[in-house]
Amino acid sequence: MPAKLSVNLNAIAMLRNRRDLPWPDVADLGRIALKAGASGLTVHPRPDQRHIRFSDLPVLRALIDDEFPAAEFNIEGYPSEDFLALCEATEPEQVTLVPDDPAQATSDHGWDLERHQDFLKGVVSRLRAKGMRVSLFVDGDAKAGAMALAKATGAERVELYTGPYGGCYDDPQEAARQVELLGLTADAARSEGLAVNAGHDLTVANLPLLVKRIPYLAEVSIGHGLTADALEYGMAETVRRFCRACGQAI
């Protein structure tokens, strides 16, 4: 099965928040994305609400429940008590746990799985008890033993941090090296029984090489590059372009 596309709405929300006006409308753009073939929506509500606001979550939950019941809602973030309460109130299909500092501009590294093992076990258990699938944001550096540690937390998936791959868009040789590291990490995850997602700085140009190396990739979550392309192609056509880059016949 080709990788599914989850559209990250954070960049759209950040544009809205520049003027504190109701446009661009996050839910309306999410609706266009889902109509065009996206399999889900992703948000990353940070404590300062600088892009997605807490008030967006029930609106997006209702959009999926009422109009796109086959789609999934993915909420990602650092598992503070406030974040966990948001997840429990919203009941997303998937929660992606990210080791973010509130001051970070964006996610830029995966979990230290050995150091945070006990903490993550408790969080994963709490979320899974409420029926939510849990994915851990991990570095795609093929570190020995890392995926066994991820499995031991009780998580069902990992999301590969693809930032280093996205950052070498002008260096094909380094891109090939980064894809192989991601592939080795994904292979290790799969051998542990974990499904594999990916996200960060993915584009129509670099997705095909990634999905060729990881043909069992379950899902990609894409926001910045997709939103940038939507300024040129429109949201619906951009979603179709990304779905095709994932290998979908659309």
TORSE-328417 format. One record per residue (C-alpha): residue number from 1; x, y, z. Coordinates in nm, 4 decimals. Each point is the difference from the previous one (the first is absolute). Layout:
BEGIN
{site NUM, {X, Y, Z}},
...
***
This chain:
BEGIN
{site 1, {0.0000, 0.0000, 0.0000}},
{site 2, {0.1357, 0.3477, -0.0847}},
{site 3, {0.0723, 0.2347, 0.2876}},
{site 4, {-0.2963, 0.2063, 0.1169}},
{site 5, {0.0187, 0.3788, 0.0107}},
{site 6, {-0.0896, 0.1943, 0.3141}},
{site 7, {-0.0105, 0.3755, -0.0594}},
{site 8, {0.1548, 0.2057, 0.2783}},
{site 9, {-0.2047, 0.3183, 0.0480}},
{site 10, {0.2419, 0.1918, 0.2223}},
{site 11, {0.1378, 0.2303, -0.2717}},
{site 12, {-0.3527, 0.0929, -0.1063}},
{site 13, {-0.0903, 0.0808, 0.3601}},
{site 14, {0.3143, 0.2083, 0.0416}},
{site 15, {-0.0963, 0.2084, -0.3050}},
{site 16, {-0.3495, 0.0493, 0.1434}},
{site 17, {0.1410, 0.1081, 0.3349}},
{site 18, {0.2100, 0.2817, -0.1525}},
{site 19, {-0.3139, 0.2162, -0.0205}},
{site 20, {-0.2196, -0.1697, 0.2602}},
{site 21, {-0.2725, -0.0322, -0.2637}},
{site 22, {-0.1988, -0.3131, -0.0917}},
{site 23, {0.1819, -0.0520, -0.3294}},
{site 24, {0.1566, -0.2007, -0.1373}},
{site 25, {-0.2484, -0.2368, 0.1628}},
{site 26, {0.1840, -0.3038, 0.1353}},
{site 27, {-0.3047, -0.2278, -0.0136}},
{site 28, {-0.0924, 0.1075, -0.3530}},
{site 29, {0.3523, -0.0713, -0.1272}},
{site 30, {-0.0070, -0.3323, 0.1821}},
{site 31, {-0.3286, -0.0814, -0.1723}},
{site 32, {0.1498, 0.0797, -0.3422}},
{site 33, {0.3013, -0.2207, 0.0780}},
{site 34, {-0.2148, -0.2951, 0.1042}},
{site 35, {-0.2302, 0.0361, -0.3018}},
{site 36, {0.3057, -0.0006, -0.2260}},
{site 37, {0.1264, -0.3325, 0.1372}},
{site 38, {0.1900, 0.0600, 0.3238}},
{site 39, {-0.0496, -0.2810, 0.2509}},
{site 40, {0.0183, 0.2154, 0.3085}},
{site 41, {0.0840, 0.3279, 0.1702}},
{site 42, {0.2855, 0.0749, 0.2390}},
{site 43, {0.0380, 0.2810, 0.2521}},
{site 44, {0.2694, 0.0847, 0.2527}},
{site 45, {-0.1549, 0.2201, 0.2720}},
{site 46, {0.2805, 0.1715, 0.1896}},
{site 47, {-0.0481, 0.1625, 0.3408}},
{site 48, {0.0182, 0.3553, -0.1409}},
{site 49, {-0.2595, -0.0832, -0.2707}},
{site 50, {0.2127, 0.1824, -0.2563}},
{site 51, {-0.1605, -0.1963, -0.2811}},
{site 52, {-0.2619, -0.2645, 0.0799}},
{site 53, {-0.2195, 0.1203, 0.2838}},
{site 54, {-0.1573, -0.2278, 0.2546}},
{site 55, {-0.3378, 0.1195, -0.1269}},
{site 56, {0.0816, -0.1452, -0.3451}},
{site 57, {0.0066, -0.3560, 0.1305}},
{site 58, {-0.3735, -0.0626, 0.0543}},
{site 59, {-0.0773, 0.1684, -0.3336}},
{site 60, {0.2370, -0.2304, -0.1872}},
{site 61, {-0.1212, -0.3012, 0.1963}},
{site 62, {-0.3565, 0.0783, -0.1043}},
{site 63, {0.1032, 0.0545, -0.3625}},
{site 64, {0.1464, -0.3491, -0.0196}},
{site 65, {-0.2797, -0.1664, 0.1958}},
{site 66, {-0.2811, 0.1663, -0.1937}},
{site 67, {0.1380, 0.0136, -0.3544}},
{site 68, {0.2987, -0.2342, -0.0322}},
{site 69, {-0.0467, -0.2903, 0.2415}},
{site 70, {0.2636, -0.2110, -0.1775}},
{site 71, {0.2677, 0.2681, 0.0581}},
{site 72, {0.2280, 0.0201, 0.3031}},
{site 73, {0.0853, 0.2840, 0.2350}},
{site 74, {0.3632, 0.0056, 0.1157}},
{site 75, {0.1024, 0.2261, 0.2880}},
{site 76, {0.3715, 0.0385, 0.0631}},
{site 77, {0.1858, 0.1674, 0.2810}},
{site 78, {0.1976, -0.0261, 0.3209}},
{site 79, {-0.1927, -0.2084, 0.2557}},
{site 80, {-0.0505, 0.2561, 0.2734}},
{site 81, {-0.3030, -0.0428, 0.2205}},
{site 82, {-0.1804, 0.2751, -0.1915}},
{site 83, {0.0762, -0.1683, -0.3333}},
{site 84, {-0.1200, -0.3373, 0.1238}},
{site 85, {-0.3230, 0.1574, 0.1246}},
{site 86, {-0.0536, 0.1535, -0.3456}},
{site 87, {0.0464, -0.3407, -0.1598}},
{site 88, {-0.2376, -0.1683, 0.2421}},
{site 89, {-0.2632, 0.2650, -0.0676}},
{site 90, {0.0418, -0.0172, -0.3809}},
{site 91, {0.0548, -0.3754, -0.0418}},
{site 92, {0.2164, 0.0022, -0.3124}},
{site 93, {0.0603, -0.3273, -0.1796}},
{site 94, {0.3744, 0.0531, 0.0437}},
{site 95, {0.2209, 0.1927, 0.2416}},
{site 96, {0.3582, 0.0650, -0.1065}},
{site 97, {0.2244, 0.0716, 0.2969}},
{site 98, {0.2752, 0.2519, -0.0740}},
{site 99, {0.2832, 0.1080, 0.2350}},
{site 100, {-0.0564, 0.3718, -0.0619}},
{site 101, {0.1096, 0.2848, 0.2196}},
{site 102, {-0.2782, 0.2642, -0.0002}},
{site 103, {0.2502, 0.2565, -0.1334}},
{site 104, {0.0918, -0.2038, -0.3087}},
{site 105, {-0.1076, 0.1406, -0.3343}},
{site 106, {-0.0649, -0.3527, -0.1271}},
{site 107, {0.0782, -0.3601, 0.0869}},
{site 108, {0.3654, -0.0725, -0.0703}},
{site 109, {0.0913, -0.3305, 0.1671}},
{site 110, {-0.1438, -0.3271, 0.1193}},
{site 111, {-0.0316, -0.1440, 0.3494}},
{site 112, {0.2941, -0.1192, 0.2073}},
{site 113, {-0.1722, -0.3344, 0.0378}},
{site 114, {0.2296, -0.1357, 0.2686}},
{site 115, {-0.0113, 0.3091, 0.2187}},
{site 116, {-0.3772, 0.0480, -0.0278}},
{site 117, {-0.1035, -0.3657, 0.0011}},
{site 118, {-0.1950, -0.0007, 0.3271}},
{site 119, {-0.1655, 0.3339, -0.0715}},
{site 120, {-0.1138, -0.1112, -0.3449}},
{site 121, {-0.1327, -0.3326, 0.1272}},
{site 122, {-0.2350, 0.1803, 0.2355}},
{site 123, {-0.1191, 0.2457, -0.2654}},
{site 124, {-0.0499, -0.2675, -0.2654}},
{site 125, {-0.1954, -0.2190, 0.2409}},
{site 126, {-0.2267, 0.2903, 0.0957}},
{site 127, {-0.0792, 0.0900, -0.3626}},
{site 128, {-0.0469, -0.3556, -0.1201}},
{site 129, {-0.2412, -0.0646, 0.2866}},
{site 130, {-0.2209, 0.2681, -0.1588}},
{site 131, {0.0131, -0.1719, -0.3395}},
{site 132, {0.2562, 0.2258, -0.1682}},
{site 133, {0.2821, -0.1352, -0.2160}},
{site 134, {0.3365, 0.1353, 0.1118}},
{site 135, {0.2958, 0.0840, -0.2219}},
{site 136, {0.3419, 0.1160, 0.1231}},
{site 137, {0.2038, 0.2624, -0.1861}},
{site 138, {0.3432, -0.1577, -0.0501}},
{site 139, {0.3279, 0.0855, -0.1685}},
{site 140, {0.0602, -0.1803, -0.3270}},
{site 141, {0.3667, -0.0635, 0.0716}},
{site 142, {-0.0117, -0.3811, 0.0163}},
{site 143, {0.1281, -0.0026, 0.3595}},
{site 144, {0.0425, -0.3572, 0.1181}},
{site 145, {-0.2673, -0.1161, 0.2428}},
{site 146, {-0.2100, 0.3155, -0.0228}},
{site 147, {-0.3061, -0.1645, -0.1523}},
{site 148, {-0.0017, -0.2736, 0.2631}},
{site 149, {-0.0164, 0.2779, 0.2585}},
{site 150, {-0.2851, 0.1635, -0.1937}},
{site 151, {-0.1899, -0.3286, -0.0048}},
{site 152, {0.0535, -0.0443, 0.3737}},
{site 153, {-0.1926, 0.3202, 0.0735}},
{site 154, {-0.3182, -0.1599, -0.1326}},
{site 155, {-0.0279, 0.2344, -0.2997}},
{site 156, {-0.1441, -0.1450, -0.3200}},
{site 157, {0.1826, 0.2238, -0.2471}},
{site 158, {0.3013, 0.2217, -0.0407}},
{site 159, {0.0200, 0.3142, -0.2092}},
{site 160, {0.3383, 0.0474, -0.1652}},
{site 161, {0.1362, 0.3533, 0.0300}},
{site 162, {0.0878, 0.0762, -0.3630}},
{site 163, {0.1394, 0.3514, 0.0526}},
{site 164, {0.3609, -0.0910, -0.0881}},
{site 165, {-0.1237, -0.1606, -0.3230}},
{site 166, {-0.2153, 0.2996, -0.0903}},
{site 167, {0.2896, 0.2323, 0.0722}},
{site 168, {0.2253, -0.1486, -0.2700}},
{site 169, {-0.2329, 0.0872, -0.2893}},
{site 170, {0.2982, 0.1358, -0.1953}},
{site 171, {0.2370, -0.2908, 0.0704}},
{site 172, {-0.1118, -0.3270, -0.1674}},
{site 173, {0.2876, -0.2009, 0.1457}},
{site 174, {-0.0796, 0.1013, 0.3568}},
{site 175, {-0.3708, -0.0517, -0.0666}},
{site 176, {0.0695, -0.3597, -0.1030}},
{site 177, {0.2021, -0.0541, 0.3182}},
{site 178, {-0.2757, 0.1446, 0.2189}},
{site 179, {-0.2665, -0.2125, -0.1701}},
{site 180, {0.2014, -0.3124, 0.0679}},
{site 181, {0.0326, 0.0912, 0.3696}},
{site 182, {-0.3757, 0.0584, 0.0142}},
{site 183, {-0.0555, -0.3302, -0.1769}},
{site 184, {0.2189, -0.1908, 0.2435}},
{site 185, {-0.1842, 0.1600, 0.2927}},
{site 186, {-0.3335, -0.0911, -0.1576}},
{site 187, {0.1147, -0.3573, -0.0605}},
{site 188, {0.0987, -0.0295, 0.3662}},
{site 189, {-0.3366, 0.1384, 0.1079}},
{site 190, {-0.1853, -0.2406, -0.2246}},
{site 191, {0.1981, -0.2937, 0.1376}},
{site 192, {-0.1227, 0.1009, 0.3469}},
{site 193, {-0.3611, -0.0011, -0.1209}},
{site 194, {-0.0332, 0.3786, -0.0154}},
{site 195, {-0.1742, 0.1788, -0.2855}},
{site 196, {0.1947, 0.2909, -0.1494}},
{site 197, {-0.1082, 0.3583, -0.0660}},
{site 198, {0.2203, 0.2865, -0.1190}},
{site 199, {-0.0047, 0.3761, 0.0088}},
{site 200, {0.1911, 0.3277, -0.0222}},
{site 201, {0.1073, 0.1946, -0.3081}},
{site 202, {-0.1455, -0.2533, -0.2414}},
{site 203, {-0.0859, 0.1234, -0.3489}},
{site 204, {-0.1383, -0.1250, -0.3299}},
{site 205, {0.3604, -0.0155, -0.1202}},
{site 206, {0.1477, -0.2085, 0.2837}},
{site 207, {-0.2910, -0.2278, 0.0886}},
{site 208, {0.0435, -0.2528, -0.2864}},
{site 209, {0.3524, -0.0989, 0.1068}},
{site 210, {-0.1136, -0.0429, 0.3609}},
{site 211, {-0.3002, -0.2181, -0.0838}},
{site 212, {0.2108, -0.2050, -0.2408}},
{site 213, {0.2451, -0.0818, 0.2822}},
{site 214, {-0.2811, -0.0522, 0.2550}},
{site 215, {-0.2847, -0.1529, -0.2040}},
{site 216, {-0.1909, -0.0956, 0.3167}},
{site 217, {-0.0132, 0.3599, 0.1274}},
{site 218, {-0.3396, 0.0414, 0.1656}},
{site 219, {-0.0436, 0.3772, 0.0075}},
{site 220, {0.1725, 0.3289, -0.0709}},
{site 221, {-0.0960, 0.3184, 0.1838}},
{site 222, {0.0780, 0.3114, -0.2042}},
{site 223, {-0.0674, 0.3655, 0.0715}},
{site 224, {0.2568, 0.2609, -0.1002}},
{site 225, {0.0854, -0.1266, -0.3486}},
{site 226, {-0.3620, -0.0831, -0.0757}},
{site 227, {-0.1221, 0.3422, 0.1113}},
{site 228, {0.2705, 0.1693, -0.2073}},
{site 229, {-0.1070, -0.1971, -0.3078}},
{site 230, {-0.3656, 0.0845, 0.0677}},
{site 231, {0.0815, 0.3673, -0.0582}},
{site 232, {0.0976, -0.0956, -0.3542}},
{site 233, {-0.2287, -0.2908, -0.0879}},
{site 234, {-0.2921, 0.0392, 0.2407}},
{site 235, {-0.0696, -0.2357, 0.2896}},
{site 236, {-0.1943, -0.2653, -0.1919}},
{site 237, {0.2521, -0.0421, -0.2815}},
{site 238, {0.2891, 0.0117, 0.2470}},
{site 239, {-0.1515, -0.2848, 0.2007}},
{site 240, {-0.0400, -0.2033, -0.3176}},
{site 241, {0.3635, 0.0663, -0.0937}},
{site 242, {0.1216, -0.1160, 0.3411}},
{site 243, {-0.2222, -0.3076, -0.0092}},
{site 244, {0.1474, -0.0933, -0.3372}},
{site 245, {0.3505, 0.0547, 0.1376}},
{site 246, {-0.0904, -0.2510, 0.2736}},
{site 247, {-0.0803, -0.2536, -0.2722}},
{site 248, {-0.3765, 0.0332, 0.0132}},
{site 249, {-0.2023, -0.0280, -0.3211}},
{site 250, {-0.1953, 0.3225, 0.0250}},
***
